Amino acid sequence: ITLVGNDYVGIASYVNSAKLQALSGSNISVSGRNYVGGIAWYIYSYWIGLDALNLNNIQITGNNQVGGLFWQMTGNLTYSSVNNATIVSNSYAGGLVWYIISSNASYNSVKNLTFRAVNLAGWLFGSLNSVSVNYNFIQDATVIRSSGDANYFGRIAGDSTSLANNYAFEENIFFKDTPAGTPTLIF
């Protein structure tokens, strides 16, 4: 899907009150301007939940606010993953979700994830609002900063001001730095 000049881009666009379970996809490329997600730009499933959503070999590209699975979500996210992925955004990005609200996020993973030129990013989530995060796994994650100042990269979240719990298992996490300065790492 390539809608470079469009906002609110994803395979399913907006999803309301749906239960997504055991959904897998491979070799996916989604490009938009702002609010871009691999599955949908926004999903609301507060009482229903999202379980076993897995994307492999993906590239998600946008100017601003980009997530591997979703740009924004409300609901529980469990046993989901993004593997072999490149997330490209000038600012605000999350490996799984950019902005997650009032939820439980447990037993999720990102593996072989690369962020390019992002500001305020988290390998799992970009930003959290009243979220309990438990037992998530990050393996082989890289940030490549290629232009401007890039700040606030987090292993769990780029902005974790309301992080309820902080349990994550990490392996091979590093930055490939360019002359733009040193990022601030938030746990």
N, C-alpha and C positions, 0 to 999 in steps of 0.2 A: 504494500500500500504506500503510495507516494502522493501526498497532498501537501507539498512544501509550503504553500501560502495559506494553508488552512489551520485553524485552531480546533481543539477537541477531536483528536484523531486516535483511532484504535481499530482493531478488527471488528469489534462489536459496538464501538462508540459508547453510548450510555446504557448501563444495565441497572434496573431497579427491582429490588426484592426477588432476585433469582438465586437459586442455589447452584453454585458451580462446583462440581466434584469430578475428580479423575479426568481432567482436561489436559491434554498434552499437545504440543506443537513444535515443529522443527523447521529450521531454515526460513525464519521469518524476518522481514525487513519492514519497519513502519517508520515513515517520515512525515513530519508535520511542522507547523510553526511553534505553537504553544499548547501545553496540556496534551501530551502525547503518552500513550501507554501501549504495551504490546498486545494485550487482550482488549482492554477498553480504557478510555480516558478517565471514566468515573464509574464506580460500582457502589451501590447502596444495598447492603444485605445484612443489616444490623442483627436481626433475629435469626437469620438463616445460616450464614457462614459459608466460607470458601475453603475447600479441602482438596489437596493433591492437584494443584495447578502447576504444570511443569512446562517451561519453554527452553528449548535447546537451539544453539546456533542462531542467535538473534542479533539484529542491530536495530536499536531504537534511537531515532535522531529527531531533535527539535531545538528550537532556539531557547526555550525557557520552560521549565517544569515538565520533566520527563521521568517516567518510571518503567522498569522492565516488564512488569505485569500490568500495573495500573498507574495513572497519574495520581488519582485520589481514591480512597476507599473508606467506607464505614462498615465494620463487620469483623468477624474473626477470620484470621488467615492461618491455616495450619498445614503442615506437611507439603509445602509448595517450594518450588525452586526455579532459579534462572541459572542456566549453565552455558558456558562458552558464549558470552555476550559482550557486546560493545554498546555502551550508553553514551551518546554524544549530546551535550547540551551546554549552552553558555552559562546557565545557572539553574540551580534547584533540580537535583536528580536523586533518584533512589534505585538501587539495584532491583528490588522487588516492587516498591511503591514509593512515590515521592511524598505524599502526605496521607497519613493514616490516622483516623479519628476513633476514639472511644472503642477500643478493640482489644483483643488478645491475639498476639502474634507469636506462635510457638512452633518449634520443630521445622523451621524453614531453612533454606540454604541458598547461597550463591557460590558458584564455583567458576573459576576462569573468567572473571569479570574485569573489564577495562572501562574506566571512565576517561573521556577526553575533554579537556578544557572546561571543567565545571567549577562552580562556586556554590558552596553550601550543599554538600552531597553526603550520602551515607551508603555504604555498600549494601546494607539491608533496606534502610528507609531514609528518605531525605529529611522529613520532619514528622514528629510524633505529637499527638494531642491526647492525653489520658489513655495511654496504651501500656498494657502489660506485655513485656517481651521476655520470653523464656526459651532457653535451649535451642538457639539458632546457630547455624554453622556458616563460616566464611572461609573459603579456601582459594588461594591464588587470585587475589584482588589487587588491581593496579590503578593508580591515578596518574594520568599523563596530562600535565599542565602545559599548554602550548601558547596561551596568550593572556595578557593582562594579569592582574592579581587574582589568585585563586585561594580562597580561604575556607575554613570550617568544613573539613572532611572528617567524617566519623565512621568508626568501624560499624557501629550499630545504627547511628543516625547522625546526620549533619547538624541537626538542631534537636537536642534531646532535653529540652527544658522541662518536659513533663513525663519523662521516662519513668514508668512505675517500677520496673525491675530491669536488671542489666546482666543477663546471663547469655553469653555468646562464646562459642569456641572458634578459635582463629588459627589459621595456618598460612604462612607465606604472604603476608600483607606488606606492600611497599609502595613508595612513590617513585615515579620517574620524573625528576624535577627539571624544570627549565628555568631560565633566569628571572622568573616573575616573582620571586620571593619564597618564603617558607609558609606552608599551610599550617593552620591551627587544627590539631587533632582533638576531637571530642569523643569521650567514651560514652 
